[in-house]
Amino acid sequence: MRLFPSFIAILCIALLSNAQKPGFSYLDVFDLQYVQDPQISPNGDWVVYRRMGFDIMKDRAWGNLWLIRTDGSQHQKLTSREVSENGPKWSPSGDRIAFSSSTDEGSEIYIHWVETGKTARLSQLPFAPSSLTWSPNGAYLAFSMNVPKSPPVIAKMPKKPKGAKWADTPRITDRVYHEADGRGYLKPGFNHIFVMPSNGGAPRQVTSGDWHHRGTLSWAPNGSKIYFSANRVEDWEYRFRNSEIYAVDVESGNITALTDRDGPDYGPQVSPDGRYIAYIGNEDKREAYQVRKLHLMNADGSNKRSISDDLDRSISNITWDSKSGGLYFNYDDKGNGKIGHITLSGKVTKLADDRGGTTLGRPYGSGTYSVSKNGAIAYTHSRPDYPAELAIVPVKAKTPRKVTDLNGALLDYRTLGKVEEVWYKSSYDNRDIQGWVVYPPNYDASKKYPFMVENHGGPILNYGDRFSIEMQLYAAAGYVVFYPNARGSTSYGEEFGNLLYRNYPGQDYDDTMDGVDHCIQMGIAHEDQLFVTGGSAGGIMTAWMIGKNNRFEAAVVAKPVMNWISKTLVADNYFGYANTRYEGQPWENFEHYWKFSPISLVGNIETPTMVMVGMNDLRTPPSEAKQLYHALKLRKKETVLVEIPGASHGIASRPSNLITKISHTVAWFDKYRKDSKDEEKE
């Protein structure tokens, strides 16, 4: 009798394993977790990382710090606090971890002592710190923080009578950049660099002037200087793409410029031996896309040169090796995140693939890494069937070792859509174009499925073979999903990415339609069951596609630009388009701006179209989406407008809004789909 319950348990497990596992579902979104910002200890024994997830009750992301040995053992929460914790940084000796964390008063700096397991708040700051960095001897911390300024005063109002209920005072600005999508109005002020003792004490501001000082901070080996990037030029608001490398004397506050060219130079890192400063940048040629290169100069700013000219890929997140013989870095190649090492002579070695998995909504490039003194690498590792997990590349190893499995309890019991890479030729110029196909779970090649094109945003970005909530939910709804990297996408070199210069939308349309035809030839797409969607630049392409042809059964145009003339002067980044996207300003080159505006094609649209936008979108304002919706209504075409309250351009930043976006898209397409079951009924 005592064996009977065990027998039942075994039988149930066997039946469950043989049963068809369900596909990914909407509520599964709230159960996903992923690794962010892994920081390996100097001796390579431990990794501290931010464990991210979603709160179903508060409808937001959460993130706590966790600690794990590099062999996967002793996996534990760093503190007992249940609040947001960010930006962990190991002390040079590895005995402490500094991080920032939220409190009732704001965000503060904390220290965790590894040996004792104790944690203490170190600061009492008026604003949130960023770019937290240890001094080489571990005695100080440097960080960047906002210092407010008073707004301009135009008029002095009379004093209102006691108890009077007057209107709020006006909001006045005289700045070029005064609002940002997702943040709203930017209060006047500038970021400055501060230092404070690592055992507690008053923070001291070391930079001055009405410029922003933020981004990567790097201490000189003797602790006398901090290197940073800023745009301390007189016309900085209008030369917004420019930045230079500077050194500030920690004691005196004297600032010395080390670079001086028209273009972005940023991310300085001082070599361990103090001889060199590495940084990222490029000469600004005013083009749509330019590869960011790795540069070196002597510590005094002399002998500047690029060492990555032979690598036609943008470089980011540079870290010196312990012997000052080269640097580790991030790059993307053909839609896949890589970690590489480059010597001072420019020899590049690829060390790891599949870096990514921290942009869960859509399969964009993302993810980070860190390196121990002996060269062990910890990084965010992702494939299409799981978000970012922690992976370790041991010293001299050629393959990574995945040491976390945060989503096994969920994804082991779901059938995800299979992701397949496809290549095809562009009919315009015979270029090789890459894309990916996501099949519905338990795909049956003998059946006919509706086919969805999902265009990526940017357009100077890339999709890849990474986990994506949106693609998996579309596949679970029964759609074959195709997402291409048309020309203009990054990770294929500067020339490919710059093909949209003053030509957008251009032949990226042909590349995308060629992908549809390729999938039809493969037998996985069918002419009478084509659907198309995309957000931001993907929304632009979707609107352009249905304006150019009537092949699609239905479309969902999310957060688009419909009219470059109107959009350019009302968006938060209104100052960034002239002479990079298009020549001149809209009033100087009206015909060019109009030529590439999807609204110019609206008279051709016959496709039933859902238009979707966040009501707080400052990047592609709701007025753009309404132009499409209103035009289609005036033409009496089938259309519907979905406005998402409280959402900015990043509609999916709240999990419920991500679900809203996908569920409405699926519902709209389902009205017009016809699959094998429908045909059998006929």
N, C-alpha and C positions, 0 to 999 in steps of 0.2 A: 504493500500500500504506500509505503514511503517513496517508492520509485515513480508512482503515477504522476505526480505534479511535474517531475523532471521530464517524463515522457511527453506530457502535453506541451511543455515549454519547447522541447526540441522539435516537436511536430509543427508548432506555430512558427518557429523560426524558419523551418524548411519551407512551409507554405508561403511565408512572406518573401523568402528569397526567390521563389519561383513565380510569384505574382508580378504583374507589370507595375513598376514603380511610377508614381505620378510625375508629371513634369513640374517645372518650377512655377510657383504660384505667387500671387500678389502679396499675401501675408508672409511668405518666406523672406521677403525683403527685410523685414524687421528682425529676422534671426541671423542674418549674415554678419560676420565679423571679419576684420582684416587687419593686417600689420601695416603700421605706418612709422616712418622715421626710425629705423633700427640703428642703434649706436653700439658698436662693439667696444669692449673695454680695451685699454692700451695693451694688456698682456694677452688678449684674445680669448679669455676664458668665459666671459659673460657678454650678454647682449641685453640692453634695456631698449624697449620699444613701446610705441603708443598703440594700444589695442582699441580699435575703433568698432563701433556698432551703431545701431539705431534704437531709439526709445519709442516704443509703440504708443505709450501714453502721452508723452510730451512732444512726439512727432519731430524729433531732431536727432542729430548725430551726437554720440558721446565718445569720449576717449580717455582711458586711464593708462598709466604706465605699468608695464609688466617687466619682469626680469627672468631670464632663462640662461642656463649654461649653453655653450655652443654645441655640446653633444646632445641637447634636447632635454636634459634632466633639470630638476629643481625649478620647474616652471611655476612662478609665483607672482602675485600682485605686489608691486613695489611698496605701496602704502595702503593704509586702511581707509583712506579718504575716498568718498564717492562723489567727486567733482571732476571737472575737466582738468587734465594735466598735459602739458605740452613741452616740446623742445628740449628733451633730455640731453645733457652734455656731461661726459666723464671728465673728472679732474685729470691733470697730466699723470698723476701717480696711480689713478684708478681707485682711490679710496673713497671718493665722494661722487655723487651725481647731482648736478644743478638742473633745475627745471622751473618752468613757470606754471602757475595754477590759479584758477579762479577762486575768489573769496567773495564775501558779501560786499566788500568795499571795492572790488576790482580784481585785477590780475597781479600776482606778486611772485617774487623769486623764492624758491625753496631749495634747501640742501638736504640730501639723503646720505647718511653715513652707511656705507655698505657693510662694514664689519658688525656694527651694533644694530643696524636696521632701524635706527631712529631718523626722524624727519623733523625739520624745523623751518619756519618761515624766516626769511632773511631780510625782507624789505618791507617798506611801507610807502608805496609809490602812488603818485596821482594818476598815472596812466599805465597802460599795459606795456611791459618790456618786450623787446624782440631781439633777435640776433645775439643771444646769450653766448659768451665766449670766455673761456678761462685764460688767465695770463700763464705764461710758460712755467712759472714757479708755483702756480696754484694759489697765490696769495690774493689775487684780485679777480673780479668778474667785470667784463665790459658788456654793455648792451645799448640798444637804441631805444629812445622813448620820445614821445611827442611833447613839445613845449608850446603851449597855446599862445596865440597872438590876438589882439583886439581887432574886431572888424572895423572897416572904415566908417566914420561918422559923417553923415551928410547934413543932417539938421538936428537941432536941439529942440526936443518936444517940451511943451509946457507941462508942469507937474499936474497930474490928474487929481481931482478931488478925492478925499478919503471915502472909500467904499464904492467909487465909480467903477463900472465894468467896461473899460475901453477895449478896443481891439488889440491883439498882440502887436508888438513892435515889428516893423518890417525886417526881413532878412536881407542884408546888404553884402554884396561881394564885389571886389574889383579884380579877382583872380581869373586866369585863363582856365585852370582846372579847379572846379569848385564842387563837383558832384561825381559820384562813382556808382556804377551799378552794383546793387547788393549792399551798399553802404549809405546811399542817399547823399544828403548835403554834407560836405566836408567842412568841419569847423576850421577856422583859420589857425595856423600853427605850423611848426617845422619840427622834424625829427632831428634829435641830436644824440651824440654818443656820450655815455656816462660810464664811470668806473666806480666800483665799490669794493670794500674788503670782502673776501669770501667767507670770513667768519662773522660778518655782520658789521654794520656801520653806515654812515651817511653816504648816499650816492653823490658823485661830483660830476658836473657837466664839463666835458673837455673840448667840445666844438662850439663854435659861435657863428653868428651870421644868419641871415634870412634865406637859408637853403636847407634842403633835406639831406640828412646824413644817415643812411640806412643801408641795409643789405649785409653782405658778408663782412665780418670784422676779423682781422688777423693781426696778432701781436708780433712785434719784433722779438727774437729769441731772448734778448736781455730785458724785455719788458718796458723799454723806454718809449716805444712808439706803437701806435695802432694804425694799420693800413685799412682804407675803406674806399668806397666809390661814392661820388656825389656829382652834382652838376652846378658847381660854384662859378658859373659864368654870368655876366651881366644880363644877358638876354635869355636866361635859363627857361623861362616859361614858354618861349617860342622855339627854342632849340631843345625841345623835350626829348628827342632821341639821343641827345648827347649825354655822356657822363665821363668822368676822368677818375684816375686813381690818385689818392692823396695819402699823405702820412701826417698824423697829428702827434705832437710831442705830449706825452701823458701828463707831464708836470706843468709845462708852460702853456699848453694849448696852441702853440704855433703850428700852422698848417702849411704843408709844402705840396705843391702839385707835381706829380711824377709823370703824367701823360698830358698831351695837348694835341688832340686831333678831333676832327668833326666826325663823331660817331660814338657808339656806346663802348666804354671800357669799364669793366666791373668784375666783381668776385675775386679780389686780390687774395693770394695765399703766399705767405713768406716761406721759403724753404727752411727745413730744420737747421741747416748750417748757416742761415742768415745771408747767404750770398745773392739769392735771386728772389724776385717777386714774379709769380705766375698770375695771369689774369686772362679774362675772356673778352673778346671784342671784335670789332671790324670797322673799317672806314665806311661811313654812311654814303652810299651811292644813290640814295633816294629811290630804292626799288621795292617791289612788293615783298621780296624775300632775299635775305643774304645769310650765308652760313656764318655762324659765330665761331671764331677761331681761338686757339690757345696761344697766348703770347708769353714771352719771357722778357724780363729786363733785369739789369743789375739792381741791387738794393738802393742805389742812389738815383735810379731812373735812367741810366745810360744803357746803350746797346739793346734797344728794343727790337724784337723780331718775333715773327710767327713761327711756331714749330709744328703746326698741324696742317700745313698747306696740302699735303698729300692725302689727307682724309677729307673727302667732300661731304662731310656731315657736320651738323652743329654740335658743339661740345658744351656740356654743362657740368656743374657740381664737381669741381676739381679738388683733388687732395694729394699732397706730396707723399711719396714713399719715404720711409724713415731714413734712407741714405742720401736723400736729395738728388737721386739719380733720375727721377722722372715723376710722373703724376698719374693718378687714377682719374677716371672721368666717366660721365654718362654720355651716351649717344644713341640715337635710333637709326636702325638700318632696315629698310623695307618693312616698316610696320612692326618691328620688334625691338624692344628695349635692350641695350647692351651695356656692359661695363668694360672699359678698356684701360690699358696702361700705355703711356707714351714716354719714350726716353727723351732726353734733352736734345738729341739729334733728330727726333721726329719719328722714330720707329714705333709703330702701333701694334699692340698685341691685344686681341680680344680675350677677356677673362671669363665672361659670363653672358648668357642669353636670358631672355624672358623676364627682364626687369619690368615691373609694372604692377597693375592690379589695384591701384588706389583711387582710380576714377571709376566707380562701380557702375554708374548709369550707362555710359557708352564706352567702347573699347579704345579710349585715347591713351597716348603715351603718358607714363607717370612713373612713380616709384623712386626710391633712393637707396643709397648704400653707405657703408662706412668701413674703414680699414683699421686693423690693429697695427701695432708697431712692427710685428713680424710678417705682415702681409696677408693675414686672414681677412676675408671679406664677409660682411653680413649685408643682406639686401632683401628687398621685397620681390618675391618671385611669384609670377602668375602665369597661368595658362587659361584657355577658354573655359575650362571646367572648374576653375576655382579662383577667387580673388586673392589678393596678396597674402602670401604666407612668408614666414621667415626662412631664408635659405642661407647656408654657410658654404663658402668656398675655402676649404682649408689651405694652408700654405703649400704651394707647388701642386695643388690638386687641379685636375682638368674638368671635373664635374662638380656641380653643387650638391649639397645635402640638405633636403628640406627638413626642418626641425620642428615645425609646428603644423598642426592640422586643426585649425580653428573651426572649420566648417564641415568636418567629416560627419558629425552627428546629424547634419541636415542633408548635405549633398550626396552622401552615400545612399540615401533613401529617396532620391529624385532622379529622374531620367532627363538629363540635359540634352539640348539640341546639339548634334554633332557639327563642329565648325571645320570647314574645308577651304583651303587656300586655292584660288584660281588665278591664272594669268591669261591675258588675251592681248590682241593687237588693237591699237587705235586706228580707226579707219581714216583719221585725218592725216597722220604722219607716220603710221606704222610703229609707234612707240609701244614698248611693253607696259601694260597697265596691270596692277595687282588689285585683287579684291578677295573677299571671303564670303562664303555661303554658309548659313546656319540652317540646318534641316530640322523639321519638327521632331520631337521625341518619337522614337519607334517609327521612323520614316519608312514608308513602303513605296518603293520605286514604281510599283505597278499602278499606283494611285495618282490622281491629278490634284495638286495643291495650289492654292493661290500664292502669288509671288510678290514680295514686297522689296522695293529699293529703299534703303535708309542712307541718306546722304549726310556726310559728316560736316561739322561746323569749321570755322576758321576764317577763310578756307585754308589758311597756312597752318595746318595741323595734320595729324595722321591717325587713322584707325589701324588696328592690328589684331594679332592673334592673342587677345586678352579677354578676361572675363567681362561680360556685359549683362547687367540686369535687363536692360531694354531688349536686347537681341534675344535673350532666352525667353522672355515673356511673350514676345511676338511669335517665336517658334512654338512655344507651348500652346498658343492660340491657334496653331495649325497652319502658319505661314512659313514658306521658304523665304528666308531673309538674305538679301544680297547687299553687302556694304563695300564699296570700292574706294580706292585711293586714286582719284582722278588727278590729272596734272594740277599743280599748285599745292599738292600735298608735300609735306616734309618727309624726310628719311630716304629720299632718292637723289639728293644732290641739289646744289644751288640752281643750276640751269632749269631743272624740272620744276622746282618750287617757284621759280620766277616767271614761268610761262604765262601767268595771269597778270603780269605787269601791264597796266592800262588796257587790259583785255579780260575783264571779269564781269559777268560770266562770259566765257569764251569756249574754247575747244574742250574744256572740262565737261561740257554738256555732251559732246560727241563721245568722250571717253566713257561716260556713264551709260549712255544709250548703247554703245558697243558692248558694254558688259551685259546689258539686258539681252541683246541678241545672242551673245555667247552662251548665256544660260538657257536660252530657248533652244539653241543647237545642242546643248548638253541634255535636253529633255527634262529639265527641272523647272522651267518656266514656260508659260503658255500665253499666247497673244491675247486671249480673251479673259485672262485673270491676272492682270498686272496692276500693281498699286505702288504708290510712291509717297515718301514722307522724308522729313529732315527738319532740323532746327537751326536757327541762326543762319550761317552760310549755307547749311543744308536746307533751310527753309527758302532761301534765295534760289538755290538750284531747283528745288521742287517746283516753285512758282514759275521758274524759267522753263522747266521741262514741259509743264502742262500748257504753257503759252506757245511752245514750239511744236507740240504734237498732241494728238488726242488718243494716244494708245492706252492710256491708263483708265481703269474702271473708276478709281477714286483717288483723291490725294488729301493729305493733311499737311498744311503749310504752317510750321511752327515758328514763332518769333522771327519773322522775315524782315529784310529790307525790301520794300517795294519801290521806293522812289529815292534814288541817291541824292537828289537835289534837296528834298525835304529832310531826309534822315541825317545828312551830314551836319546840318547846323542845329539839330536839336538833341543829338545823342551825347552821352557823357564824354565820348572820345571824339567830339566834333573837330578837334584841331588836328587829327592825325591822318586825314585822307589825301589832302592836296599833294600832288607830285609823287605819291607813292602808289596809291590805288589808281588815281586818275590825275590827269595833267591840270594844274591850276585849281582854283576854287570854283564852286558851282556857277557863280555869276560871271566867271571868266571863260568857262568852257561848258556852257549849258548843254550843247548838243551831245558832247561826250558823256556827261553824266546821265542824260536822258536815254541815250542809246543802250546803256547797260542796266537800265532800271526795269525790273520785271513788270512794273505797271504798264510799260509801253506795249506789252504783249497781251494785256488783259482782254482785248477785243477778240482774241483768238480762242479763249478758254471755253471749253465745253465740259470739262471734267468736273464731276461733283466734288466740291472742295470744302473741307473743314479748315478754318483759320483759327490758330491758337496763339495766345500770348499771355505773359504775366502782366498783371495790371500795374506793377511797380517797375517794369522794365525800363531802364535808362539807356541801355545799349542799342536795342532796336525797339524804340518806343511803341506803345499800343497804337498810336496814330498810323504807323506803317501797316500793321495788320488790318486796321480798319479800312485803309484805302483799298485793299484787295476785297475785303468783305463787302464794302459799300458798292464797289464797281460791279461785283458779281450780282448783288441784289438788284442794282439798277438794270442789269442785263437779264434779269429774271432767270439766272442760272442757279442750280441747286447748291446751296452753301449754308454754312452755320458758323457762328463766331463763338469760340470758347475763351472766356477771359478768366484767368486764375487769380483770385484775390490774394494780395500780399506777396505775390511771387515776383522776383526780379528776373533778369535774363537767365540766370541759373534756375529754371523752373524746378529742376529735380533736387535742389538743395534740401528740401523737406521731403521725407519719404512719401507722405501722403500725396504731395504734388507730383512726384514721380509716378505714382500709381495712377493718379488722375490723368496725366498725360498719356500713358500707355493705354489705359482702359478706354478712354475716349477715342483714341486712334483706332484701336481694334474694333470698337463698336461701329465706328463710321465705315470702316472697310468691310465689316461683316454684312452691312446692308447690301453690298454690291458683289460679294464673293459668290462663286459657284464652284464647288468641288465635286469630287467623284460621287458622293452620296446624292447630291442634287441631280446629277446626270442620270444616275440609276433610277431615280424616281420618275424622270421624264421618259 
